[in-house]
């Protein structure tokens, strides 16, 4: 070991600080890249040699370029992502449907129902009046239109949820195959050397994206690949195994949607090609889409349908009873079309449509008898249709409000986790700049070492000359 | 904890967003003048407000019912007053002749006057509101006293209407009868004093100068006058009940509007103060964000 050793040591320093500067530049360049974890060079003294009876180091070398990473935090982010994916989607849909029920800001079905029964009050005062009879028909038509509007709005929202499954499933499939592909790259890269930090970051990021759509659990294997599985009420399935990715598909359900279009089931062909099996998702954006479509929105629609059915049945019972008579003294018939009543199909019966004299205001065959009109006018206060509808409105409001609260809390939690992750893995420019100066100085020092060694060598060579 | 510039930026954005949301909410309240603009703003208050709205609509409908019923009742009142006055005339004339008289001219004169009065009674009994006969029960399209001429007593039904009354709703669960069927006013073959028939008999008795019959019929006329007075009282009671109910409804309406207003009407002064506070907080957030994000080690290298 001679002066040349100083050259070697200086060279190893130059090399290390060059790598360190490169890593710093990578960090700076990726300061805003989503999912990027900052990296650092871990340096290590090169193996010492014994020289002149002393063990002496042979410089420095790069042990590893590693990323700052907390696997527990990743798990928490994945879980929080699933919750927030579910809640924010639910809130979005509910907020779209809320205006339909906004009786505070504008008159809707509730007002139309009140007006309809009020028109029967007017008729009860003047049972033979043509204007009053026309008014009953007009108000009935407005109420029917409002029922149709509410029903169509909810039904459209249901259809939109159903249709949104197509791009959602496409997204999930792309993410799954990307993860499987990255698994392959990471495995191959790490077989050759070191850590595939950037690809691992990308994979972590994709898993977080996937988790927002459906709840997944993941296990990292020894070869660097990550297996992803999915569990719901129907079973546990492998979504990604090594480089094999499963895929979701949509199949038609026997039960059509309220508007008659095809209802989709989500099916899964798992990573080993088994399937397709029908899933029952209840988590993430996928779960929220299905729950909104099949439970929440459908529930609102069922409530409105039941209300329409009660309105029709109760009124027809009085209007077509054996003791009811129209203005001509004939027995009363149906007021609303009695066949298969839903909010979407409610309509005036052909018996009264355009024939106001067929409205059965009387319970005796006299023009001035108003007993039936009075009984019908009181149906709303007796049976509380308006109250039922108001309760539904309040329910929708409550659903939106609780979804808002949950989303707000979820956002705060997510922000907390993101801050923690950034605190651990995020790039700080000031820090990188400080490091850069440090590495630059160290590089200069190593260079100076070589210069000095060169001068020493010159001295030695000059001695020989 | 290690803080990176991105954390600072995210925090700033989060806080700016929150401030903006609150500012926007206050601004919406000020602009709309309402505390609640959608059910989710406060489902409980929303339910109350919509409930008050429903109740207000019902109250207004009842007020409108009462307004319309009043027209009918006032019309009935006028007609009953007319009948009462006419009966007074009938009784006055009958009183002049209770002992009978041999003066043919006087008798003929009295008969002519009574015949005219009878016509007047029938005409008033046929009073119409719009195209509805007010004294024919629920058979409002049937003329109740469809005779202009005097017919022999007992040969025809004097009253063509029915005895049914129709009621309307004047408040929740509160019903008031609207019409007085003609058989309770001028009577019919089967109900009460059949005034027109008894009057026909009186005229006949005067023509025959049958003192006993004249006295008996004059007595019937007294009873008839009382029958009409009873109808007048009934009708007047209804009018006063409607007045009382109308006042109660006006009260209810006022209360409902006040309570709903207390919940719904935005307090502009309070909101303006909140707005100012929020604005200061918002500007502070913006200012600190702008300042902190400009500082970098780069500036000093």
Interface residues (C-beta under 8 A of the other chain):
Chain A: X31 X32 X94 X95 X98 X99 X101 X102 X103 X104 X105 X110 X111 X114 X115 X118 X121 X122 X124 X125 X126 X127 X128 X129 X362 X364 X366 X367 X368 X369 X370 X371 X374 X377 X378 X381 X386 X387 X390 X391 X393 X394 X395 X396 X397 X398 X399 X400 X401 X404 X411 X415 X418 X419 X422 X423 X424 X426 X427 X428 X429 X430 X431 X433 X434 X437
Chain B: X1 X2 X3 X4 X5 X6 X7 X10 X11 X14 X32 X34 X36 X37 X38 X39 X40 X41 X42 X43 X44 X46 X47 X49 X50 X51 X53 X54 X57 X58 X61 X62 X64 X65 X68 X69 X72 X130 X131 X132 X136 X137 X138 X139 X140 X141 X162 X164 X166 X167 X168 X169 X172 X173 X175 X178 X179 X264 X296 X297 X298 X301
